[in-house]
């Protein structure tokens, strides 16, 4: 039996390309958002404090983002951000960086928390 992989690849569902195209004036084709094993491991090991929240919110941040943006000069990459209210009244912003892959889907490159806002 193969060893358990604590950081499996994940299919996060269809990317809302119509919304992204409208907001960023891009021409993205329909595809699915995917988290590779390598990116998953990167999230867990390089952002260990952020990881427990990011992994739970990742699919929702892709499906129902609060903000979508793109840095100037980065026509392939874009970010989706989800605002999450906490029980203590604070707000967490989960940021996801994505880019098109060679298979017609969109790879999650990173996921991290921005700031806690009170």
Helices and strands as residue ranges (DSSP letters): E 10-14, H 17-24, E 32-35, H 37-46, H 48-63, E 67-69, E 77-85, E 91-100, E 106-117
